């Protein structure tokens, strides 16, 4: 369910024409916008540029071109103020195994001026974590919950999450998704989440941005995106009614052929009746755009 926009600040994140070049890879003119009170799912294959984009947002890398505004502020000029209001999860916490929740809270209070120990301990309790337990006794799922508890305990307005549910069992993943949905009940809160687990994003995201080989292929409202495409399957000859340019990722196999198409191009004629048209999911959209070969 989409949230209304914050009246004092329209966007949680705005990126325009962002570029970064490495040997053999280039992030080119990346642009996207996350309205306040919403969740943006960031998808793409390994090496597509997701982590590079996140590091540029956090000013962990030097960008070559473009601008980034976080919570209405320039991420270079107002970096310190921005980081006070960001909750960042880039994986499991890189902390000594002999630390526990009490020691972590003491450490974090020296990093964030708005650190709330009571909120942190309440989050630990909510996530089933004992504040006295040492990190070396944590499972991977517990460590990820700890990272999220830390991100939620200093009045953050925007969460930036890189693969927060990767490698976790379905029950823990579902618990973490519920945490994210609870977070954005406050319409001043927003989430930018990169994930390979696209079914998780289908559950919680309001918007989807798809990056491939350093370029944004699409950045749209999730519901409109899923409504936009259908997957056609059937005899090869039935696809002849469509122009090749209309078929996204056309593929033939021993049973016939399949392709993705924009719903607006669907035709109503006898030949179309031999084609099954199924709603496209996010994973279908990724696969057909990237791996499909057009005939």
C-alpha positions as CSV (number, residue, x, y, z in Angstrom):
1,X,0.0,0.0,0.0
2,X,1.5,3.3,-1.0
3,X,2.1,6.1,1.4
4,X,1.3,9.7,0.9
5,X,4.2,12.2,0.2
6,X,5.6,14.2,3.0
7,X,4.4,17.8,2.6
8,X,7.7,19.3,3.6
9,X,9.9,17.1,1.5
10,X,8.8,15.4,-1.6
11,X,11.6,12.9,-2.2
12,X,13.7,10.8,0.1
13,X,16.3,10.2,-2.6
14,X,16.8,11.8,-5.9
15,X,19.7,10.7,-8.2
16,X,20.3,12.4,-11.6
17,X,22.8,11.4,-14.3
18,X,25.1,9.6,-11.9
19,X,28.3,8.2,-13.5
20,X,31.3,6.2,-12.3
21,X,33.9,4.4,-14.5
22,X,36.1,1.4,-13.6
23,X,38.3,-0.6,-16.0
24,X,35.8,-2.9,-17.8
25,X,32.7,-1.3,-16.2
26,X,30.9,2.0,-16.3
27,X,27.9,3.3,-14.3
28,X,26.3,5.6,-16.9
29,X,23.7,8.3,-16.3
30,X,21.9,6.6,-13.5
31,X,18.7,8.5,-12.5
32,X,16.0,7.5,-10.0
33,X,13.7,9.1,-7.5
34,X,12.2,7.6,-4.3
35,X,9.1,9.6,-3.0
36,X,9.0,9.9,0.8
37,X,7.0,7.3,2.5
38,X,7.7,4.5,0.0
39,X,10.0,1.5,-0.6
40,X,12.1,1.3,-3.7
41,X,13.4,-2.2,-4.8
42,X,16.7,-2.1,-6.6
43,X,17.3,-5.1,-8.9
44,X,19.9,-6.4,-11.3
45,X,22.3,-9.2,-11.9
46,X,25.6,-9.5,-10.1
47,X,28.0,-6.8,-11.4
48,X,25.2,-4.7,-12.8
49,X,26.1,-1.7,-10.6
50,X,23.8,-2.0,-7.5
51,X,26.6,-1.9,-4.9
52,X,28.4,0.8,-6.7
53,X,25.3,3.0,-6.8
54,X,24.8,2.5,-3.0
55,X,28.4,3.4,-2.2
56,X,28.1,6.5,-4.3
57,X,24.9,7.5,-2.4
58,X,26.8,7.0,0.9
59,X,29.8,9.0,-0.5
60,X,32.0,5.9,-0.1
61,X,33.2,6.4,-3.7
62,X,34.0,9.5,-5.7
63,X,31.5,10.1,-8.5
64,X,32.5,11.5,-11.9
65,X,29.2,13.1,-12.9
66,X,25.7,13.6,-11.6
67,X,24.0,14.8,-8.4
68,X,22.6,13.0,-5.4
69,X,20.1,14.5,-3.0
70,X,19.3,12.5,0.2
71,X,16.3,13.7,2.3
72,X,16.5,17.0,0.4
73,X,20.2,17.5,1.0
74,X,23.2,17.3,-1.2
75,X,25.2,14.2,-0.3
76,X,28.5,15.9,-0.6
77,X,27.9,19.3,1.0
78,X,25.7,17.9,3.9
79,X,27.2,14.4,4.3
80,X,27.4,14.5,8.1
81,X,23.7,15.7,8.5
82,X,22.6,13.1,6.1
83,X,24.3,10.2,7.8
84,X,22.7,11.1,11.1
85,X,19.4,10.4,9.4
86,X,20.3,7.3,7.4
87,X,20.0,3.7,8.6
88,X,22.4,1.6,6.6
89,X,22.6,-2.2,6.4
90,X,25.4,-3.5,4.1
91,X,25.5,-6.9,5.5
92,X,26.3,-8.5,8.9
93,X,27.8,-6.1,11.5
94,X,31.6,-6.3,11.4
95,X,32.1,-6.3,15.1
96,X,34.2,-8.4,17.6
97,X,32.5,-11.7,18.7
98,X,32.8,-10.8,22.4
99,X,30.5,-7.7,22.0
100,X,26.9,-7.8,23.1
101,X,23.9,-5.5,22.8
102,X,24.9,-3.5,25.8
103,X,28.4,-2.8,24.5
104,X,27.1,-2.1,21.0
105,X,24.7,0.5,22.4
106,X,27.5,2.2,24.3
107,X,29.6,2.3,21.1
108,X,26.8,3.6,18.9
109,X,25.9,6.4,21.3
110,X,29.4,7.9,20.5
111,X,28.7,7.7,16.8
112,X,25.1,9.0,16.5
113,X,24.0,12.1,18.3
114,X,20.4,10.8,18.2
115,X,21.1,7.3,19.3
116,X,18.3,5.9,21.5
117,X,19.4,3.1,23.8
118,X,15.9,2.3,25.0
119,X,14.7,2.0,21.4
120,X,17.7,-0.2,20.5
121,X,17.0,-2.6,23.4
122,X,13.3,-2.6,22.5
123,X,14.2,-3.5,18.9
124,X,16.5,-6.3,20.1
125,X,13.6,-7.6,22.3
126,X,11.2,-7.3,19.4
127,X,13.6,-9.3,17.1
128,X,14.1,-12.0,19.8
129,X,17.7,-11.0,20.6
130,X,19.0,-10.9,24.1
131,X,21.1,-7.8,24.8
132,X,23.5,-9.8,27.0
133,X,24.2,-12.4,24.3
134,X,27.6,-12.2,22.6
135,X,27.8,-11.9,18.9
136,X,29.8,-15.1,18.5
137,X,26.7,-17.0,19.5
138,X,24.5,-15.3,16.9
139,X,23.2,-17.1,13.8
140,X,23.4,-15.3,10.4
141,X,19.7,-14.4,10.7
142,X,20.3,-13.0,14.2
143,X,23.2,-10.9,12.9
144,X,21.1,-9.4,10.2
145,X,18.4,-8.6,12.7
146,X,21.0,-6.9,14.8
147,X,22.2,-4.8,11.9
148,X,18.6,-3.7,11.2
149,X,18.0,-3.0,14.9
150,X,21.1,-0.7,14.9
151,X,19.8,1.0,11.8
152,X,16.4,1.7,13.3
153,X,17.6,3.1,16.7
154,X,18.9,6.6,15.9
155,X,15.7,8.2,14.4
156,X,16.7,7.3,10.8
157,X,14.3,8.5,8.1
158,X,15.8,6.6,5.2
159,X,17.0,3.0,5.3
160,X,19.5,1.9,2.7
161,X,19.7,-1.9,2.6
162,X,22.0,-4.1,0.5
163,X,20.7,-7.7,0.3
164,X,19.2,-7.7,3.8
165,X,17.5,-11.1,3.4
166,X,20.1,-12.9,1.3
167,X,20.8,-16.4,2.6
168,X,18.1,-16.3,5.3
169,X,15.4,-18.9,5.7
170,X,11.9,-18.0,4.6
171,X,10.6,-17.5,8.2
172,X,13.4,-15.0,9.1
173,X,13.0,-13.3,5.7
174,X,9.3,-12.8,6.4
175,X,10.0,-11.4,9.8
176,X,12.4,-8.9,8.4
177,X,10.0,-7.8,5.7
178,X,7.4,-7.1,8.4
179,X,10.0,-5.0,10.2
180,X,10.4,-2.9,7.0
181,X,6.6,-2.5,6.5
182,X,6.3,-1.4,10.2
183,X,9.0,1.2,9.6
184,X,7.3,2.9,6.7
185,X,4.0,3.3,8.6
186,X,5.5,6.6,9.5
187,X,5.1,8.5,6.2
188,X,8.4,10.4,6.8
189,X,10.2,7.1,6.5
190,X,11.4,5.5,3.3
191,X,13.5,2.5,2.2
192,X,15.9,1.8,-0.6
193,X,16.6,-1.9,-0.8
194,X,18.8,-3.9,-3.2
195,X,17.9,-7.6,-3.4
196,X,18.3,-10.6,-5.6
197,X,15.2,-12.1,-3.9
198,X,12.6,-10.5,-6.2
199,X,9.7,-12.2,-4.6
200,X,10.5,-10.2,-1.4
201,X,10.4,-7.0,-3.3
202,X,7.0,-8.0,-4.9
203,X,5.6,-8.2,-1.3
204,X,6.9,-4.8,0.0
205,X,8.1,-2.5,-2.8
206,X,6.2,0.5,-4.1
207,X,8.7,1.1,-6.9
208,X,11.2,-1.0,-8.8
209,X,14.4,0.2,-10.4
210,X,16.2,-2.3,-12.7
211,X,19.9,-1.7,-13.5
212,X,21.7,-3.8,-16.1
213,X,25.4,-3.3,-17.1
214,X,25.6,0.0,-15.4
215,X,22.4,1.5,-17.0
216,X,18.9,1.9,-15.7
217,X,16.5,-0.1,-17.9
218,X,13.4,0.9,-16.0
219,X,12.3,2.7,-12.9
220,X,8.6,2.5,-12.3
221,X,5.7,2.1,-9.9
222,X,5.7,-1.6,-9.2
223,X,2.0,-2.2,-9.7
224,X,2.0,-0.4,-13.0
225,X,5.1,-2.3,-14.0
226,X,3.5,-5.7,-13.3
227,X,0.3,-4.6,-15.1
228,X,2.3,-3.5,-18.2
229,X,3.8,-6.8,-19.3
230,X,2.5,-10.3,-20.0
231,X,4.3,-13.5,-20.9
232,X,3.1,-15.3,-24.1
233,X,3.6,-19.0,-24.7
234,X,2.4,-21.2,-27.6
235,X,3.1,-22.3,-31.1
236,X,5.9,-20.5,-33.0
237,X,3.5,-19.6,-35.9
238,X,1.2,-17.8,-33.5
239,X,3.9,-15.2,-32.8
240,X,4.0,-14.2,-36.5
241,X,1.2,-11.8,-35.9
242,X,3.5,-9.6,-33.8
243,X,6.4,-7.4,-35.1
244,X,9.8,-8.6,-33.8
245,X,10.2,-5.2,-32.1
246,X,7.1,-5.9,-30.0
247,X,8.5,-9.2,-28.6
248,X,10.8,-8.9,-25.6
249,X,13.1,-11.8,-25.2
250,X,11.6,-14.1,-27.8
251,X,12.8,-17.7,-27.3
252,X,12.1,-20.9,-29.1
253,X,12.2,-24.4,-27.7
254,X,11.0,-27.9,-28.6
255,X,7.5,-27.1,-27.4
256,X,7.0,-23.9,-29.2
257,X,8.0,-20.3,-28.3
258,X,7.6,-17.7,-25.6
259,X,8.2,-14.0,-25.2
260,X,7.2,-11.1,-23.1
261,X,5.1,-8.3,-24.6
262,X,3.5,-5.1,-23.4
263,X,-0.1,-5.7,-22.6
264,X,-1.2,-2.9,-24.9
265,X,0.1,-4.9,-27.9
266,X,-2.0,-8.0,-27.2
267,X,-4.2,-8.8,-30.2
268,X,-7.7,-10.2,-30.3
269,X,-7.9,-12.6,-33.3
270,X,-8.2,-16.3,-33.8
271,X,-4.5,-16.8,-34.0
272,X,-4.1,-15.2,-30.5
273,X,-6.3,-17.8,-29.0
274,X,-3.5,-20.3,-29.3
275,X,-1.2,-18.2,-27.1
276,X,-1.4,-18.4,-23.4
277,X,-0.9,-14.9,-21.8
278,X,0.3,-15.0,-18.2
279,X,0.9,-12.0,-15.9
280,X,4.6,-11.1,-15.8
281,X,6.4,-11.2,-12.5
282,X,9.4,-9.1,-11.6
283,X,11.7,-12.0,-12.2
284,X,10.2,-12.6,-15.7
285,X,10.8,-8.9,-16.5
286,X,14.5,-9.3,-15.5
287,X,15.0,-12.5,-17.4
288,X,13.2,-11.5,-20.6
289,X,15.0,-8.2,-20.8
290,X,18.5,-9.5,-20.1
291,X,18.6,-13.1,-21.3
292,X,16.0,-13.4,-24.0
293,X,17.1,-13.4,-27.6
294,X,14.8,-11.7,-30.0
295,X,14.0,-13.6,-33.2
